[in-house]
Amino acid sequence: MSQPAIIEAFLELQDPRRRAGQRHTLPLCLALFTLAIAAGNKGFLAIGDWILATTKN
């Protein structure tokens, strides 16, 4: 299965985070942040709430 285009758009970026602090890939994080902001969320708490609500299975 191929990755969504929004994740592919961020694949070329280098991840500045230390390896020990990485739970999720940088492209996935950036894609989720971008989608949350595009959905009208402003601020860390609103973005975090949107991501939690959107990704619950």
Gaussian input, Z-matrix of N, CA and C with variables (Angstrom, degrees):
# hf/3-21g

backbone

0 1
 N
 C     1     B1
 C     2     B2     1     A1
 N     3     B3     2     A2     1     D1
 C     4     B4     3     A3     2     D2
 C     5     B5     4     A4     3     D3
 N     6     B6     5     A5     4     D4
 C     7     B7     6     A6     5     D5
 C     8     B8     7     A7     6     D6
 N     9     B9     8     A8     7     D7
 C    10    B10     9     A9     8     D8
 C    11    B11    10    A10     9     D9
 N    12    B12    11    A11    10    D10
 C    13    B13    12    A12    11    D11
 C    14    B14    13    A13    12    D12
 N    15    B15    14    A14    13    D13
 C    16    B16    15    A15    14    D14
 C    17    B17    16    A16    15    D15
 N    18    B18    17    A17    16    D16
 C    19    B19    18    A18    17    D17
 C    20    B20    19    A19    18    D18
 N    21    B21    20    A20    19    D19
 C    22    B22    21    A21    20    D20
 C    23    B23    22    A22    21    D21
 N    24    B24    23    A23    22    D22
 C    25    B25    24    A24    23    D23
 C    26    B26    25    A25    24    D24
 N    27    B27    26    A26    25    D25
 C    28    B28    27    A27    26    D26
 C    29    B29    28    A28    27    D27
 N    30    B30    29    A29    28    D28
 C    31    B31    30    A30    29    D29
 C    32    B32    31    A31    30    D30
 N    33    B33    32    A32    31    D31
 C    34    B34    33    A33    32    D32
 C    35    B35    34    A34    33    D33
 N    36    B36    35    A35    34    D34
 C    37    B37    36    A36    35    D35
 C    38    B38    37    A37    36    D36
 N    39    B39    38    A38    37    D37
 C    40    B40    39    A39    38    D38
 C    41    B41    40    A40    39    D39
 N    42    B42    41    A41    40    D40
 C    43    B43    42    A42    41    D41
 C    44    B44    43    A43    42    D42
 N    45    B45    44    A44    43    D43
 C    46    B46    45    A45    44    D44
 C    47    B47    46    A46    45    D45
 N    48    B48    47    A47    46    D46
 C    49    B49    48    A48    47    D47
 C    50    B50    49    A49    48    D48
 N    51    B51    50    A50    49    D49
 C    52    B52    51    A51    50    D50
 C    53    B53    52    A52    51    D51
 N    54    B54    53    A53    52    D52
 C    55    B55    54    A54    53    D53
 C    56    B56    55    A55    54    D54
 N    57    B57    56    A56    55    D55
 C    58    B58    57    A57    56    D56
 C    59    B59    58    A58    57    D57
 N    60    B60    59    A59    58    D58
 C    61    B61    60    A60    59    D59
 C    62    B62    61    A61    60    D60
 N    63    B63    62    A62    61    D61
 C    64    B64    63    A63    62    D62
 C    65    B65    64    A64    63    D63
 N    66    B66    65    A65    64    D64
 C    67    B67    66    A66    65    D65
 C    68    B68    67    A67    66    D66
 N    69    B69    68    A68    67    D67
 C    70    B70    69    A69    68    D68
 C    71    B71    70    A70    69    D69
 N    72    B72    71    A71    70    D70
 C    73    B73    72    A72    71    D71
 C    74    B74    73    A73    72    D72
 N    75    B75    74    A74    73    D73
 C    76    B76    75    A75    74    D74
 C    77    B77    76    A76    75    D75
 N    78    B78    77    A77    76    D76
 C    79    B79    78    A78    77    D77
 C    80    B80    79    A79    78    D78
 N    81    B81    80    A80    79    D79
 C    82    B82    81    A81    80    D80
 C    83    B83    82    A82    81    D81
 N    84    B84    83    A83    82    D82
 C    85    B85    84    A84    83    D83
 C    86    B86    85    A85    84    D84
 N    87    B87    86    A86    85    D85
 C    88    B88    87    A87    86    D86
 C    89    B89    88    A88    87    D87
 N    90    B90    89    A89    88    D88
 C    91    B91    90    A90    89    D89
 C    92    B92    91    A91    90    D90
 N    93    B93    92    A92    91    D91
 C    94    B94    93    A93    92    D92
 C    95    B95    94    A94    93    D93
 N    96    B96    95    A95    94    D94
 C    97    B97    96    A96    95    D95
 C    98    B98    97    A97    96    D96
 N    99    B99    98    A98    97    D97
 C   100   B100    99    A99    98    D98
 C   101   B101   100   A100    99    D99
 N   102   B102   101   A101   100   D100
 C   103   B103   102   A102   101   D101
 C   104   B104   103   A103   102   D102
 N   105   B105   104   A104   103   D103
 C   106   B106   105   A105   104   D104
 C   107   B107   106   A106   105   D105
 N   108   B108   107   A107   106   D106
 C   109   B109   108   A108   107   D107
 C   110   B110   109   A109   108   D108
 N   111   B111   110   A110   109   D109
 C   112   B112   111   A111   110   D110
 C   113   B113   112   A112   111   D111
 N   114   B114   113   A113   112   D112
 C   115   B115   114   A114   113   D113
 C   116   B116   115   A115   114   D114
 N   117   B117   116   A116   115   D115
 C   118   B118   117   A117   116   D116
 C   119   B119   118   A118   117   D117
 N   120   B120   119   A119   118   D118
 C   121   B121   120   A120   119   D119
 C   122   B122   121   A121   120   D120
 N   123   B123   122   A122   121   D121
 C   124   B124   123   A123   122   D122
 C   125   B125   124   A124   123   D123
 N   126   B126   125   A125   124   D124
 C   127   B127   126   A126   125   D125
 C   128   B128   127   A127   126   D126
 N   129   B129   128   A128   127   D127
 C   130   B130   129   A129   128   D128
 C   131   B131   130   A130   129   D129
 N   132   B132   131   A131   130   D130
 C   133   B133   132   A132   131   D131
 C   134   B134   133   A133   132   D132
 N   135   B135   134   A134   133   D133
 C   136   B136   135   A135   134   D134
 C   137   B137   136   A136   135   D135
 N   138   B138   137   A137   136   D136
 C   139   B139   138   A138   137   D137
 C   140   B140   139   A139   138   D138
 N   141   B141   140   A140   139   D139
 C   142   B142   141   A141   140   D140
 C   143   B143   142   A142   141   D141
 N   144   B144   143   A143   142   D142
 C   145   B145   144   A144   143   D143
 C   146   B146   145   A145   144   D144
 N   147   B147   146   A146   145   D145
 C   148   B148   147   A147   146   D146
 C   149   B149   148   A148   147   D147
 N   150   B150   149   A149   148   D148
 C   151   B151   150   A150   149   D149
 C   152   B152   151   A151   150   D150
 N   153   B153   152   A152   151   D151
 C   154   B154   153   A153   152   D152
 C   155   B155   154   A154   153   D153
 N   156   B156   155   A155   154   D154
 C   157   B157   156   A156   155   D155
 C   158   B158   157   A157   156   D156
 N   159   B159   158   A158   157   D157
 C   160   B160   159   A159   158   D158
 C   161   B161   160   A160   159   D159
 N   162   B162   161   A161   160   D160
 C   163   B163   162   A162   161   D161
 C   164   B164   163   A163   162   D162
 N   165   B165   164   A164   163   D163
 C   166   B166   165   A165   164   D164
 C   167   B167   166   A166   165   D165
 N   168   B168   167   A167   166   D166
 C   169   B169   168   A168   167   D167
 C   170   B170   169   A169   168   D168

   B1=1.4501
   B2=1.5281
   B3=1.3010
   B4=1.4607
   B5=1.5303
   B6=1.3227
   B7=1.4599
   B8=1.5178
   B9=1.3304
   B10=1.4641
   B11=1.5313
   B12=1.3188
   B13=1.4643
   B14=1.5210
   B15=1.3280
   B16=1.4691
   B17=1.5303
   B18=1.3118
   B19=1.4714
   B20=1.5235
   B21=1.3214
   B22=1.4654
   B23=1.5243
   B24=1.3321
   B25=1.4632
   B26=1.5255
   B27=1.3194
   B28=1.4611
   B29=1.5304
   B30=1.3145
   B31=1.4659
   B32=1.5272
   B33=1.3135
   B34=1.4640
   B35=1.5258
   B36=1.3159
   B37=1.4591
   B38=1.5224
   B39=1.3170
   B40=1.4610
   B41=1.5210
   B42=1.3082
   B43=1.4550
   B44=1.5277
   B45=1.3460
   B46=1.4619
   B47=1.5331
   B48=1.3250
   B49=1.4668
   B50=1.5253
   B51=1.3385
   B52=1.4636
   B53=1.5162
   B54=1.3043
   B55=1.4664
   B56=1.5252
   B57=1.3216
   B58=1.4657
   B59=1.5291
   B60=1.3257
   B61=1.4593
   B62=1.5121
   B63=1.3152
   B64=1.4585
   B65=1.5234
   B66=1.3181
   B67=1.4659
   B68=1.5255
   B69=1.3238
   B70=1.4623
   B71=1.5205
   B72=1.3116
   B73=1.4586
   B74=1.5261
   B75=1.3276
   B76=1.4604
   B77=1.5306
   B78=1.3461
   B79=1.4658
   B80=1.5365
   B81=1.3232
   B82=1.4635
   B83=1.5241
   B84=1.3235
   B85=1.4679
   B86=1.5253
   B87=1.3196
   B88=1.4613
   B89=1.5252
   B90=1.3216
   B91=1.4644
   B92=1.5258
   B93=1.3247
   B94=1.4670
   B95=1.5224
   B96=1.3363
   B97=1.4648
   B98=1.5258
   B99=1.3216
   B100=1.4619
   B101=1.5210
   B102=1.3235
   B103=1.4640
   B104=1.5249
   B105=1.3175
   B106=1.4667
   B107=1.5251
   B108=1.3229
   B109=1.4618
   B110=1.5223
   B111=1.3330
   B112=1.4668
   B113=1.5272
   B114=1.3364
   B115=1.4651
   B116=1.5300
   B117=1.3304
   B118=1.4568
   B119=1.5135
   B120=1.3087
   B121=1.4632
   B122=1.5192
   B123=1.3280
   B124=1.4639
   B125=1.5159
   B126=1.3029
   B127=1.4566
   B128=1.5136
   B129=1.3296
   B130=1.4665
   B131=1.5227
   B132=1.3285
   B133=1.4642
   B134=1.5223
   B135=1.3259
   B136=1.4646
   B137=1.5252
   B138=1.3182
   B139=1.4649
   B140=1.5274
   B141=1.3267
   B142=1.4653
   B143=1.5146
   B144=1.3361
   B145=1.4690
   B146=1.5219
   B147=1.3386
   B148=1.4631
   B149=1.5248
   B150=1.3251
   B151=1.4668
   B152=1.5243
   B153=1.3219
   B154=1.4692
   B155=1.5246
   B156=1.3239
   B157=1.4644
   B158=1.5241
   B159=1.3203
   B160=1.4599
   B161=1.5216
   B162=1.3195
   B163=1.4649
   B164=1.5232
   B165=1.3244
   B166=1.4720
   B167=1.5167
   B168=1.3148
   B169=1.4738
   B170=1.4950
   A1=108.66
   A2=116.99
   A3=120.29
   A4=110.33
   A5=114.79
   A6=120.53
   A7=110.00
   A8=117.37
   A9=120.18
   A10=110.49
   A11=116.39
   A12=121.70
   A13=112.42
   A14=117.38
   A15=118.83
   A16=111.07
   A17=117.94
   A18=120.45
   A19=109.76
   A20=117.15
   A21=120.86
   A22=111.48
   A23=116.86
   A24=120.74
   A25=111.88
   A26=117.71
   A27=121.91
   A28=113.81
   A29=118.75
   A30=121.50
   A31=114.14
   A32=118.10
   A33=121.35
   A34=113.22
   A35=118.20
   A36=121.18
   A37=110.85
   A38=116.15
   A39=120.45
   A40=108.67
   A41=116.12
   A42=122.23
   A43=109.32
   A44=118.39
   A45=120.56
   A46=113.82
   A47=116.91
   A48=119.82
   A49=111.03
   A50=114.87
   A51=119.41
   A52=108.48
   A53=116.24
   A54=121.31
   A55=112.28
   A56=116.98
   A57=121.06
   A58=112.07
   A59=117.54
   A60=120.47
   A61=114.67
   A62=117.98
   A63=120.90
   A64=111.61
   A65=115.79
   A66=120.63
   A67=110.41
   A68=114.98
   A69=121.27
   A70=108.45
   A71=116.19
   A72=119.55
   A73=110.28
   A74=115.57
   A75=120.67
   A76=111.44
   A77=119.70
   A78=118.86
   A79=113.11
   A80=117.61
   A81=120.09
   A82=110.69
   A83=117.03
   A84=120.59
   A85=111.23
   A86=116.74
   A87=120.29
   A88=111.68
   A89=117.09
   A90=120.53
   A91=110.53
   A92=117.25
   A93=120.16
   A94=111.54
   A95=117.67
   A96=120.64
   A97=110.51
   A98=116.80
   A99=121.43
   A100=111.14
   A101=116.87
   A102=120.65
   A103=111.58
   A104=117.25
   A105=120.75
   A106=110.98
   A107=116.70
   A108=120.67
   A109=110.49
   A110=117.14
   A111=121.05
   A112=111.45
   A113=116.39
   A114=121.12
   A115=111.52
   A116=117.38
   A117=121.05
   A118=115.88
   A119=117.70
   A120=120.66
   A121=110.45
   A122=115.10
   A123=121.10
   A124=108.15
   A125=116.85
   A126=121.65
   A127=112.17
   A128=114.18
   A129=120.60
   A130=112.89
   A131=117.01
   A132=119.51
   A133=111.77
   A134=116.78
   A135=120.53
   A136=110.79
   A137=116.53
   A138=120.42
   A139=110.01
   A140=116.79
   A141=120.73
   A142=112.42
   A143=116.67
   A144=120.67
   A145=110.85
   A146=116.69
   A147=120.74
   A148=110.35
   A149=116.80
   A150=120.46
   A151=110.29
   A152=117.34
   A153=120.17
   A154=111.50
   A155=116.63
   A156=120.46
   A157=111.68
   A158=116.78
   A159=121.35
   A160=112.57
   A161=117.12
   A162=119.65
   A163=114.10
   A164=118.01
   A165=119.76
   A166=109.64
   A167=115.97
   A168=120.74
   A169=109.98
   D1=132.24
   D2=-178.95
   D3=-81.32
   D4=159.35
   D5=-179.76
   D6=-80.69
   D7=151.96
   D8=174.73
   D9=-60.71
   D10=149.17
   D11=-176.84
   D12=-58.56
   D13=-34.41
   D14=-178.61
   D15=-65.06
   D16=-34.95
   D17=177.04
   D18=-72.03
   D19=-40.59
   D20=178.52
   D21=-60.43
   D22=-31.86
   D23=-179.78
   D24=-63.29
   D25=-25.96
   D26=-177.77
   D27=-101.59
   D28=1.20
   D29=-175.47
   D30=-64.85
   D31=-28.84
   D32=-176.04
   D33=-78.60
   D34=-12.53
   D35=-177.63
   D36=-75.74
   D37=140.35
   D38=176.18
   D39=-83.62
   D40=141.05
   D41=-178.63
   D42=-89.27
   D43=115.01
   D44=-178.40
   D45=-81.00
   D46=-5.35
   D47=-176.44
   D48=-74.79
   D49=151.92
   D50=173.64
   D51=-69.42
   D52=147.88
   D53=-177.16
   D54=-58.77
   D55=-35.98
   D56=-177.46
   D57=-65.32
   D58=-24.42
   D59=-177.33
   D60=-95.79
   D61=11.73
   D62=-175.08
   D63=-101.29
   D64=115.07
   D65=172.70
   D66=-101.66
   D67=-32.33
   D68=-177.77
   D69=-130.18
   D70=155.79
   D71=179.98
   D72=-69.62
   D73=151.60
   D74=178.76
   D75=-59.85
   D76=-45.42
   D77=179.15
   D78=-58.26
   D79=-39.24
   D80=178.28
   D81=-64.75
   D82=-45.92
   D83=179.52
   D84=-60.01
   D85=-47.71
   D86=-178.80
   D87=-64.48
   D88=-37.56
   D89=177.75
   D90=-64.17
   D91=-45.21
   D92=179.04
   D93=-64.03
   D94=-41.95
   D95=178.16
   D96=-62.52
   D97=-43.30
   D98=179.98
   D99=-62.28
   D100=-45.41
   D101=179.66
   D102=-65.52
   D103=-39.11
   D104=178.93
   D105=-63.15
   D106=-42.59
   D107=179.06
   D108=-68.30
   D109=-40.67
   D110=177.89
   D111=-63.04
   D112=-27.13
   D113=178.44
   D114=-81.68
   D115=1.59
   D116=174.76
   D117=98.75
   D118=7.87
   D119=-179.63
   D120=-82.29
   D121=137.96
   D122=179.67
   D123=-128.66
   D124=131.66
   D125=178.42
   D126=94.43
   D127=155.95
   D128=-175.65
   D129=-61.31
   D130=-43.15
   D131=-177.41
   D132=-65.67
   D133=-44.02
   D134=179.77
   D135=-64.32
   D136=-41.50
   D137=178.85
   D138=-64.56
   D139=-45.19
   D140=178.36
   D141=-61.55
   D142=-42.78
   D143=178.20
   D144=-62.49
   D145=-41.84
   D146=-179.45
   D147=-64.28
   D148=-43.78
   D149=179.91
   D150=-62.51
   D151=-44.62
   D152=178.78
   D153=-61.59
   D154=-44.33
   D155=-178.55
   D156=-68.01
   D157=-34.81
   D158=-176.05
   D159=-79.11
   D160=-31.54
   D161=-173.65
   D162=-98.69
   D163=0.57
   D164=177.79
   D165=-66.61
   D166=138.11
   D167=178.48
   D168=-102.81

